[in-house]
Amino acid sequence: MSSSFQAPKGVSEYVPPRADLFYAIREAFAEQARLAGYGYLELAVFEDTNLFRRGVGESTDVVSKEMYTFEDRGGRSLTLRPEFTASVLRAVLENGLHKEGALPVKVWTTGPAFRAERPQKGRYRQFYQLDLEAIGSEDPQVDAETIAIAAGWYRSLGLTRVRLLLNSLGCRECRPAYRARLQEFLRGLDLDEATRARIEINPLRVLDDKRPRVQEQLADAPLMADHLCAACKAHHDRVRELLADLGVEWEDTPRLVRGLDYYTRTTYEFDHPLLGAQSGIGGGGRYDGLSEDIGGPALPGIGFGLGLDRTILALEAEGAEFAPKPRCEVFGVALGETAERRLFGLVAELRRAGVAADMAFGGKKLKGAMKDADRSGARFAIILGERDLADGVAQVKELGSGEQSAVSLNNVASVLKERLSR
């Protein structure tokens, strides 16, 4: 009988075997980040609400409509994190990581984030992200490095349909003139009142409006790419040159904005065409003014957030062959109490040797225990009876072929490790 309780609506949960894939792709990312010199952060799940209001932007849907905000017992306004960048930058500043050594500070983190959205496939109220940030450098090589890490991770998973959409949103020097030009254009369109209000607060966000009726009217909208200052243009050109050198393909996407206010210069999104309306599986960009926005020193930065939920959907949509490490490689079956005690120690010995091992519990008979072995997904079974103990051997059976042989109890771990490596 199942419990009368269920997970809240819009929460993405993972149970085996799908959870094994979730864990494996997260571990694959951890290795990519480690190889590039990024250290791990473990962050608070909730923050002072003003961190997101000032950092993410009051005009964004995230802040104005989607945050889970509450008062604690002390009357303080707290918010479950809707994204990671503001929290990462807060942690870097609070702990003085930017003062401790060479810049940039290179860090990554992962975990759940929360947005009060209308739940649908690929869009959840509790969702999971991988976040990577490089803080303290304006060098376009850092932009290219972060993008290449994300692209390399997707490639390592076996995804072949991922597209990198790339744009530049300029800087605080060249964007004001473009902003005024865009506002003038948008004011002449037939838009609803809410969108008209957005024109005055953050007109770039109107470009991100997905409604077909709005997109049709934006066909002749001025583009940021045509209004970049010399420094921003040179930066963007260099990023593209570096990506080409690294063999990372991209598509210039001059209308790409993304949904957060802090982006400057390099802005990008990873898109997967098989996911329909929720095709964005990750993205990021530069945020050179965010540190000042939250009360810190001038400290440029760039980073990304990659969606674990949508990456799993993309893997399933493509039928990619990325396979997590098996939870069980060897399964033990004991016949008799004395054999069970010896097998229990043998399973522990296998685990110490780096072999994923499990065994039948509860004194099951041979037939039931072998069914458990088949269900475990193990390649080999160790069968140990009282006669085997007397002879100092265990029966090692390859479950796929059915081949079985006696192996000295003293050598079982080394023999199985060697066979598993084939």
Secondary structure as UniProt FT lines:
FT   TURN            9..10
FT   TURN            16..17
FT   HELIX           18..35
FT   TURN            36..37
FT   STRAND          39..40
FT   STRAND          46..48
FT   HELIX           49..55
FT   TURN            58..59
FT   HELIX           62..66
FT   STRAND          69..71
FT   TURN            73..74
FT   STRAND          77..80
FT   HELIX           85..94
FT   TURN            95..96
FT   HELIX           97..99
FT   STRAND          105..114
FT   TURN            121..122
FT   STRAND          126..135
FT   HELIX           140..156
FT   TURN            157..158
FT   STRAND          163..168
FT   TURN            172..174
FT   HELIX           175..186
FT   TURN            187..188
FT   HELIX           193..201
FT   HELIX           203..208
FT   HELIX           212..217
FT   TURN            218..220
FT   HELIX           224..226
FT   HELIX           230..245
FT   TURN            246..247
FT   STRAND          251..252
FT   TURN            254..255
FT   TURN            261..262
FT   STRAND          264..271
FT   HELIX           273..278
FT   STRAND          280..286
FT   TURN            288..289
FT   HELIX           290..293
FT   TURN            294..295
FT   STRAND          301..307
FT   HELIX           308..318
FT   STRAND          330..335
FT   HELIX           337..352
FT   TURN            353..354
FT   STRAND          357..359
FT   HELIX           366..376
FT   STRAND          380..385
FT   HELIX           386..391
FT   STRAND          393..398
FT   TURN            399..401
FT   STRAND          404..408
FT   TURN            409..411
FT   HELIX           412..420
//
